Amino acid sequence: MHSDVPADGVARTMIATAQDFLAQEALFGGVEPQALENGLRGLMSMDPQKTS
């Protein structure tokens, strides 16, 4: 993780992700953790500096 990323923002994002996982599980049933892992990996690979 980059040193310029505020820890508070990371913590809030992790909590929101966990809450959304639980909500999705409750609404739609079994959620494959692998699918969420792949989605998060894709989002984390985005580079805002390269976006036009």
Buried (B, 14 or more C-beta within 10 A) or exposed (E): EEEEEEEEEEEEEEEEEEEEEEEEEEEEEEBEEEEBEEEEEEEEEEEEEEEE
